[in-house]
Amino acid sequence: METVRALQRAVRHRGPDDEGFVCLGGVDLAPAVFGGADTPDTVRVAGLHYTPHGGEMDTVGASLVLAHRRLSIIDLSAAGHQPMCDAERRCWITYNGEIYNYVELREELRGLGHPFSTQSDTEVMLAAWRQWGRECLHRFNGMFAFVLLDRARRRLFAARDRFGVKPLYYWVSPDGLIAFASEIKQFMVMPGWRARVNSQRAYDFLAWGVCDHTDETLFEGVFQLRGGEALELDLAFDRPCRLRPGGRLPVHRWYELEGRAFSGTLEEAGREFRHLLTDSVRLRLRADVPVGSCLSGGLDSSSIVCVMNGLLREHNAHALQRTFSACATVKRFDEREFVDEVVRHTGTDAHYVYPSHEELFPQLDRITNHQDEPFGSTSIFAQWHVLKLAAENGVKVVLDGQGADEQLAGYHGFFGARYAGLLRGLRWLTFARETRAAKALHGHSASMSLQYALNGVLPEPLRQPLRRLAGRPANKPPWLDLATLRAEPRDPFRAVDAAYSSSVAVMSHMQLAATSLPMLLHWEDRDSMAHSVEAREPFLDYRLVEFVLGLPEEYKIAEGVTKRVLREGMRGVLPEKVRTRMDKLGFVTPEETWLREEGTVQFRKALRDSIDGSGGILRPNVLEVFDEMVEGRQPFSFLIWRLISFGTWMRVFGVRV
């Protein structure tokens, strides 16, 4: 009993508005429903099928416990309490996220004979399961992670949304107990937990700066359902589920990311893009609490703010719109001029925060604890402050621009994939024009463009020397003790897909599914939920993603211009100063300035501490890399921060090699 309550307390920040438990046991998995300290009195007297009774929770005899923390967003009444069941108490669910098209689904299900007594999307999910079974997933437009028990079939079903916006982890204890959780830290309170480093995934993060690209985590034995995955467990007594401690569950993929072919002009594609994005924002404005926006001043967040503004004006509600932005005192890292342009254009109520290096290290342990795993740069620190600012201003939901870069070829690394595709297709003249345009618009030298291109076409043995010459990650960094770590020196990008950067389409698909978006969503989920704020991602409406992926690559990146279809579709919606900007920052911090000028002593001490606490994984010679970077003899990179973050993570969670 105390373990279950401790699991809940570990993530109170994810849902401070309500809590609930249902313990199920016996031959028929009979339910007993309980509340907790945060269960409102209105819930206890609601008289619902899933209303907690007044007794003390008792898990004796229970073979399954479902627990929930509620962040009330839709249907704020007691009827939105979870775990929730249907009227027959056959199906029980605990669920994190939002089904944005729940209104339309409810009407469809009502027409099929399903009654509804709440205004929640959770009740719609239960009815959809009763009607369509596991196929209901394909009807959901939203972000979700849920565990559902069907007592009649004695089946436990768990699923994660198409792109993995909401997290779902599992761990098998030494006693064979299967535990699911929204955050890894919940497993720490369970009997038999030991925090051990996952050697290969730690290597991927330290040497290559990537995580969340597989079903594994940096904790040995802790796994996640990835975006678009589900699992089903048979709870029948005559067919027991036998698992070894730390083992994997039988997961299957329910969603395959595929583009929809498009044959129109760029102008026509722009109109369709604008329509799909507008409808995505419309759906994600559904809430019974205030909704705001993160605004970096870039194309993505600015598009969302401007589209949102237009929709609010239709209902004369634009005066309620609020935006939240991180700015910097160092000019080359500051996007305030673009933020202000959007604010003037929309008239939004703008809020600003200036994260400083003086705040960074005093808050690092807390941020690391919320993140569960190390993170790649101090941009997560900036995002943390933006979402904290939203919470302080009473905003419980924010719209953000995650997912746009990956599908629209927004990162400059996509130039390499573009060049590689042209070279493979023997389109020499187009390749020459593209490299000239990249030089004119972005300052890419001929050698830089050639390096980009060769990285996509050369075989692996030749790519490694090229990467070293370019100062990019290599397989065997001298500051990493591979023997102590017990990891294999291999490129995780190539392990995910051997043709990773061979074309824009392949690179985009892999960034969405493995190498970029999953870790960005991880970081944003933890930053937002740490402050009890829900982050929604309009660019990850599956209809929009499938449309963009099916476009010709020239509609995304060509003539040195990225995100071409967005720029076309947002013509007349975005301020021209923003729509035509070619640089890219995001919620960055002046990390380079902090490291080299303002916070050198703090950064070096933190790096030294990480080396000392790494159990021999990090070698002291990385301090030479740090000194060279500070002195300008080596180009700045996020390597130093990764090592600091990794060491902090090991200490905060007591991780051992």
RALIN-V553528 format. One line per field, one symbol per residue. ss: DSSP state (a for helix, b for strand, c for the rest). A space follows every 50 residues. Layout:
ss: ???
This chain:
ss: caaaaaaaaccaaacbcbbbbbbbbccccbbbbbccccccaaaacccccc cccccccccccbbbbbbbbbcccccccaaacccbbcccccbbbbbbbbbc caaaaaaaaaacccccccccaaaaaaaaaaaaaaaaaaaccbbbbbbbbb ccccbbbbbbccccccccbbbbcccccbbbbccaaaaaaccccccbbcaa aaaaaaaacccccccbccbccbbbccccbbbbbbcccccccccccccccc bbbccccccccccccaaaaaaaaaaaaaaaaaaaccccccbbbbccccaa aaaaaaaaaaaaaacccaaacbbbbbccccaaaccaaaaaaaaaaaccbb bbbcccaaaaaaaaaaaaaaacccccccaaaaaaaaaaaaaaccccbbbb cccaaaaacccccaaaaaaaaaaacccaaaaaaaaaaaaaaacccaaaaa aaaaaaaccaaaaaaaaaaccccccccccbcaaaaccccccaaaaacccc cccaaaaaaaaaaaacaaaaaaaaaaaaaccccbbbbaaacaaaaaaaac ccaaacbbccbbcaaaaaaccccccaaaacccccccccccaaaaaaaaca aaaaaaaaaaaacccccbcccaaaaaaaaaccccccccaaaaaaaaaaaa aacccbc
